């Protein structure tokens, strides 16, 4: 049986949250359901999953990304030829 847009939207929201490091507990799932429900009130068009993903930052605080600084420091260089 094919997924409905509602199922697809909820699955995408939960996958987005899980991949971002959010624990998928009962509270998180309940918030995700409310998010999808509010998006459905605007209509059940083909853009429903995208509208739901755009709402995620308004419902959930994502953990800060831990991006290490590059090392060694980058320096400008050249590859051995000069323009004429």
C-alpha positions as CSV (number, residue, x, y, z in Angstrom):
1,X,0.0,0.0,0.0
2,X,1.5,3.4,-1.0
3,X,2.3,6.0,1.7
4,X,0.0,9.0,2.0
5,X,1.5,12.4,2.0
6,X,0.8,12.7,5.7
7,X,2.8,9.6,6.4
8,X,5.6,10.7,4.2
9,X,5.7,14.2,5.9
10,X,5.8,12.7,9.4
11,X,8.5,10.2,8.4
12,X,10.7,12.9,6.9
13,X,10.3,15.1,10.0
14,X,11.3,12.3,12.3
15,X,14.2,11.2,10.0
16,X,15.4,14.8,9.9
17,X,15.3,15.1,13.7
18,X,17.0,11.7,14.3
19,X,19.7,12.4,11.8
20,X,20.3,15.8,13.5
21,X,20.8,14.2,16.9
22,X,17.4,14.6,18.5
23,X,16.2,11.8,20.7
24,X,12.9,10.4,19.3
25,X,11.0,10.0,22.5
26,X,7.2,10.3,23.1
27,X,7.4,14.0,23.6
28,X,9.3,14.5,20.3
29,X,6.9,12.3,18.4
30,X,3.9,14.2,19.8
31,X,5.4,17.5,18.8
32,X,6.1,16.1,15.3
33,X,2.5,15.0,15.0
34,X,1.3,18.5,16.0
35,X,3.7,20.0,13.4
36,X,2.2,17.8,10.6
37,X,-1.3,18.5,11.8
38,X,-0.8,22.3,11.6
39,X,0.7,21.9,8.1
40,X,-2.3,19.8,7.1
41,X,-4.6,22.6,8.1
42,X,-3.0,24.7,5.3
43,X,-3.8,22.0,2.8
44,X,-2.8,18.5,1.7
45,X,-0.9,19.4,-1.4
46,X,2.2,17.7,-2.8
47,X,4.4,20.2,-1.0
48,X,3.2,19.0,2.4
49,X,6.5,17.2,3.3
50,X,8.5,20.3,2.4
51,X,6.3,22.6,4.4
52,X,6.7,20.3,7.4
53,X,10.5,20.4,7.1
54,X,10.4,24.2,6.9
55,X,8.5,24.3,10.2
56,X,11.0,22.1,12.2
57,X,13.1,25.0,13.5
58,X,9.9,26.6,14.9
59,X,9.0,23.5,16.9
60,X,12.4,22.0,17.8
61,X,15.7,23.3,19.0
62,X,18.4,21.4,17.1
63,X,21.7,20.6,18.9
64,X,24.5,22.9,17.8
65,X,26.7,21.5,15.1
66,X,30.2,20.6,16.4
67,X,32.3,21.5,13.4
68,X,36.1,21.2,14.1
69,X,38.4,23.9,12.9
70,X,40.5,22.9,9.9
71,X,44.2,22.2,10.5
72,X,46.8,23.1,9.5
73,X,45.7,26.7,8.7
74,X,45.0,27.3,5.1
75,X,47.4,29.4,3.1
76,X,47.2,31.0,-0.3
77,X,49.4,29.3,-2.9
78,X,49.8,28.8,-6.6
79,X,50.3,25.8,-8.9
80,X,53.4,27.1,-10.7
81,X,52.1,29.0,-13.7
82,X,51.6,32.7,-14.2
83,X,49.1,34.5,-16.5
84,X,50.6,36.2,-19.5
